[in-house]
Amino acid sequence: MKHARYILLWVLCFSLVGLAFVYGQMAGLHGDAKELRKNVHSGNQFRTTFYNDGTFGIRSGDPTDIAGEWPINSGHRYMIDGNVFVGSEVLDVQGNLKHIMSEVISCQISYSTGDSDPVTGEWWTFLPLPGFANPNQDKIAMSHMPETWPYFWPDKWEDPVDPGWKGKWNGYFGKNILNADQESYFVADDYNNKEFLFYPDKLDSNRRGLGIRMYVRGFQWSNALVEDALFCLFDLENV
């Protein structure tokens, strides 16, 4: 009977450790400039480069960047960059009313560029979370490019049947469901937005910005009814 109690105790310990590991997969992750990557959506007549901070089109002055080309392979480009801005009115630690705007790095041209530390150059913008792309290459994960997928998906560790969805596409329509001709996926947050004296998380003084995490997907279908579009889904979460 003593041995049975020991076995039960070990099982409970391993269960608790497993739960902590699952929770820690997302709670312990935050945006990191070292994780910046790009890729190209070219699943129909519209083609563009995009980055995993939320920038679409030109960002770094790289001559290989494609800025909203239509029709594909024509050389006709219709945008410089596409960005996302998230703003809120808050009271900082000194009781002052502030309007905080978290933005992406964007095209590094004049006022289009995201905010950064004036001394160190550190980005105060949305930055990508690690774990959502294959770390051994430099592209954002896309459904038609299995070589860009991570070993497992940090946001799928809660699945009791298939934790992490190893070797499967983390699709909007479900596990390994390839509905669109091309689907992209990345996660970013404004953890590093240190411009204002505002702390959105009382339990984590290192988290700045507005405490926003965004799950971003791009979809393209080659069907004639939607062949001229890139559909972008930004799912914002206040963490």
Backbone torsions as a table, in degrees:
resi	resn	phi	psi	omega
1	MET	NA	-37.0	178.0
2	LYS	-61.9	-41.5	179.1
3	HIS	-63.0	-38.8	-180.0
4	ALA	-62.9	-40.0	179.3
5	ARG	-65.4	-39.6	178.0
6	TYR	-62.1	-43.2	-179.8
7	ILE	-63.0	-43.7	179.2
8	LEU	-62.1	-41.3	179.2
9	LEU	-61.6	-43.9	178.9
10	TRP	-62.6	-40.8	179.1
11	VAL	-62.0	-43.7	179.5
12	LEU	-64.3	-40.0	179.3
13	CYS	-62.7	-46.3	179.4
14	PHE	-64.5	-34.2	178.9
15	SER	-65.7	-43.1	179.7
16	LEU	-65.7	-41.3	177.6
17	VAL	-61.8	-41.8	179.3
18	GLY	-62.4	-42.1	178.8
19	LEU	-64.0	-41.6	178.9
20	ALA	-63.4	-38.5	179.9
21	PHE	-65.1	-43.2	180.0
22	VAL	-61.8	-47.6	-179.5
23	TYR	-61.7	-40.7	-176.4
24	GLY	-69.5	-18.4	-178.5
25	GLN	-57.1	-45.4	179.9
26	MET	-95.5	-39.4	-176.7
27	ALA	-62.7	-30.3	-177.9
28	GLY	-90.1	1.7	-178.1
29	LEU	-102.1	144.0	173.8
30	HIS	-152.0	165.3	-175.1
31	GLY	-58.9	142.4	-177.0
32	ASP	-145.0	125.7	-179.2
33	ALA	-61.4	-23.1	178.7
34	LYS	-67.8	-16.3	-178.1
35	GLU	-93.5	4.0	-177.9
36	LEU	-62.2	129.7	179.8
37	ARG	-142.2	170.4	173.8
38	LYS	-141.7	171.8	173.5
39	ASN	-161.2	-175.7	-177.8
40	VAL	-129.4	128.7	169.9
41	HIS	-88.8	122.2	-178.3
42	SER	-145.6	36.0	-173.6
43	GLY	-83.7	-2.6	176.2
44	ASN	-155.5	-146.0	-175.8
45	GLN	-78.5	-8.2	178.6
46	PHE	-107.6	129.5	-178.2
47	ARG	-129.6	134.5	177.7
48	THR	-156.3	149.5	170.4
49	THR	-78.2	148.7	174.3
50	PHE	-145.4	154.6	-176.8
51	TYR	-119.6	156.2	-176.3
52	ASN	-87.6	21.3	164.9
53	ASP	-100.6	-6.5	-180.0
54	GLY	109.6	6.6	177.9
55	THR	-88.0	135.6	175.3
56	PHE	-118.9	133.6	-178.9
57	GLY	99.2	-143.0	-177.9
58	ILE	-78.7	134.9	175.2
59	ARG	-130.0	-49.0	-169.2
60	SER	-106.5	5.4	-176.0
61	GLY	80.4	8.3	177.8
62	ASP	-66.4	123.5	-178.2
63	PRO	-64.8	-14.5	178.7
64	THR	-84.8	-9.5	178.4
65	ASP	-64.0	140.1	179.4
66	ILE	-114.3	122.7	-173.5
67	ALA	-108.0	86.2	173.8
68	GLY	60.6	55.0	-179.2
69	GLU	-80.2	132.8	175.7
70	TRP	-153.9	134.3	-10.3
71	PRO	-70.8	162.9	-175.5
72	ILE	-56.6	139.7	179.7
73	ASN	68.7	12.6	-179.6
74	SER	-89.5	-21.5	-175.4
75	GLY	83.9	-1.2	179.0
76	HIS	-87.3	115.7	-176.0
77	ARG	-113.2	133.1	-170.0
78	TYR	-114.6	8.0	176.7
79	MET	-154.7	161.1	172.6
80	ILE	-93.5	-58.0	177.5
81	ASP	-153.0	156.6	175.0
82	GLY	-121.6	132.4	-172.0
83	ASN	-131.3	167.2	173.2
84	VAL	-123.5	139.3	178.4
85	PHE	-127.3	133.7	177.8
86	VAL	-124.9	119.7	-176.4
87	GLY	-126.1	157.9	177.9
88	SER	-158.4	153.8	175.4
89	GLU	-98.1	122.1	-175.3
90	VAL	-138.5	167.6	171.8
91	LEU	-103.7	126.0	179.6
92	ASP	-78.9	-176.1	-174.7
93	VAL	-66.3	-17.2	179.0
94	GLN	-97.4	5.8	178.9
95	GLY	80.8	11.4	179.8
96	ASN	-86.9	139.9	178.1
97	LEU	-76.1	124.3	-178.6
98	LYS	-128.4	148.9	174.6
99	HIS	-111.1	103.2	-176.5
100	ILE	-93.8	133.2	176.6
101	MET	-122.9	119.2	173.4
102	SER	-99.1	128.1	-176.1
103	GLU	-132.8	179.3	179.5
104	VAL	-94.5	173.6	179.0
105	ILE	-65.2	-41.1	174.6
106	SER	65.4	-173.9	176.9
107	CYS	-70.9	129.6	-174.5
108	GLN	-82.8	62.7	178.8
109	ILE	-127.2	112.1	174.1
110	SER	49.2	-129.2	-173.5
111	TYR	-76.9	-3.0	178.3
112	SER	-76.7	-17.6	-175.4
113	THR	-76.6	141.2	176.0
114	GLY	-65.8	163.6	-177.6
115	ASP	-74.2	151.3	178.3
116	SER	-147.9	163.2	177.2
117	ASP	-64.5	123.0	-176.6
118	PRO	-66.2	-16.9	-178.5
119	VAL	-97.3	-51.9	-174.4
120	THR	-93.3	-19.1	-176.3
121	GLY	81.2	3.2	179.7
122	GLU	-63.0	133.6	-177.5
123	TRP	-70.9	130.9	173.5
124	TRP	-104.0	53.9	-172.4
125	THR	-131.1	-179.4	167.3
126	PHE	-62.5	136.2	177.7
127	LEU	-134.9	149.4	-175.2
128	PRO	-73.4	144.5	173.3
129	LEU	-79.2	145.7	174.8
130	PRO	-72.9	160.4	173.3
131	GLY	97.4	-4.1	-175.9
132	PHE	-107.4	14.0	174.4
133	ALA	-153.5	160.0	177.1
134	ASN	-62.6	118.3	-176.0
135	PRO	-69.6	-11.0	-178.0
136	ASN	-92.3	11.3	176.9
137	GLN	-147.1	177.0	-170.1
138	ASP	-116.7	26.3	-178.5
139	LYS	-116.0	152.1	174.7
140	ILE	-70.4	146.7	-179.8
141	ALA	-65.3	130.3	176.2
142	MET	-134.6	148.5	-171.5
143	SER	-60.6	-35.0	-176.2
144	HIS	-89.9	5.3	-178.9
145	MET	-127.5	78.4	-177.8
146	PRO	-56.1	-25.1	179.5
147	GLU	-68.4	-12.3	178.9
148	THR	-94.4	-8.2	-176.7
149	TRP	-74.9	147.9	175.0
150	PRO	-73.6	168.2	178.4
151	TYR	-62.4	-39.2	171.8
152	PHE	-148.5	165.3	-177.4
153	TRP	-102.2	119.5	-177.1
154	PRO	-58.1	-30.6	-178.0
155	ASP	-86.6	6.8	179.3
156	LYS	-119.0	14.2	178.4
157	TRP	-69.9	-16.5	-179.8
158	GLU	-77.5	-8.9	179.3
159	ASP	-68.5	112.6	-175.8
160	PRO	-70.7	-21.3	-177.8
161	VAL	-89.1	-40.8	-176.2
162	ASP	-138.6	71.2	-176.2
163	PRO	-58.3	127.2	176.4
164	GLY	83.9	-11.4	179.9
165	TRP	51.0	47.2	-178.9
166	LYS	-55.6	127.7	177.2
167	GLY	73.9	9.1	-179.3
168	LYS	-116.1	153.9	175.9
169	TRP	-79.3	132.8	179.2
170	ASN	-86.0	78.0	-171.0
171	GLY	-89.5	151.0	176.1
172	TYR	-61.8	-34.0	-177.2
173	PHE	-90.7	2.9	177.3
174	GLY	131.4	171.7	-177.6
175	LYS	-61.9	121.2	176.3
176	ASN	61.4	20.7	176.4
177	ILE	-93.0	115.4	-177.2
178	LEU	-102.5	76.6	-176.9
179	ASN	-74.3	-48.3	179.5
180	ALA	-82.9	158.1	174.7
181	ASP	-65.3	-35.3	173.5
182	GLN	-140.0	132.3	173.0
183	GLU	-133.0	134.1	176.5
184	SER	-115.0	157.9	-178.3
185	TYR	-153.1	131.6	170.9
186	PHE	-155.0	165.4	-179.8
187	VAL	-128.6	136.7	179.9
188	ALA	-140.1	162.6	175.2
189	ASP	-146.3	171.2	-179.9
190	ASP	-103.9	29.1	-178.5
191	TYR	-51.0	-34.0	-171.5
192	ASN	-97.0	10.6	-178.9
193	ASN	-80.3	88.3	-172.9
194	LYS	-96.6	17.8	-173.7
195	GLU	-66.7	-33.1	-175.1
196	PHE	-118.5	157.4	178.7
197	LEU	-84.5	65.8	179.5
198	PHE	-132.7	133.7	-177.3
199	TYR	-124.3	101.1	-173.4
200	PRO	-72.3	-16.7	-176.5
201	ASP	-122.5	110.8	-178.4
202	LYS	-65.9	-19.4	-178.3
203	LEU	-94.6	-7.0	-178.6
204	ASP	-141.8	95.9	-177.5
205	SER	-71.1	-11.0	178.2
206	ASN	-83.7	-17.5	179.7
207	ARG	-81.2	126.6	-179.3
208	ARG	-121.8	-155.0	-176.2
209	GLY	65.8	-141.8	179.0
210	LEU	-108.4	8.0	-178.0
211	GLY	69.9	37.4	-176.6
212	ILE	-103.9	132.4	170.4
213	ARG	-117.8	133.8	-179.8
214	MET	-121.6	132.9	176.5
215	TYR	-101.6	117.9	-169.5
216	VAL	-118.9	132.1	177.2
217	ARG	-131.6	145.1	171.7
218	GLY	-118.8	141.6	-179.2
219	PHE	-130.3	137.7	171.2
220	GLN	-137.0	135.8	173.6
221	TRP	-121.0	143.5	179.1
222	SER	-88.6	-2.3	176.0
223	ASN	-54.6	138.4	-173.9
224	ALA	-57.5	-27.5	-178.2
225	LEU	-71.3	-24.3	-176.7
226	VAL	-132.7	24.9	-172.8
227	GLU	-76.9	-5.2	-178.1
228	ASP	-108.8	22.2	-171.7
229	ALA	-139.5	152.9	167.3
230	LEU	-118.1	120.3	179.4
231	PHE	-95.0	125.7	-178.2
232	CYS	-115.8	130.9	179.1
233	LEU	-117.0	118.5	176.3
234	PHE	-110.4	109.1	179.3
235	ASP	-101.0	107.2	-174.7
236	LEU	-95.3	134.4	-179.9
237	GLU	-126.8	131.6	175.1
238	ASN	-89.9	107.5	-175.4
239	VAL	-95.6	NA	NA
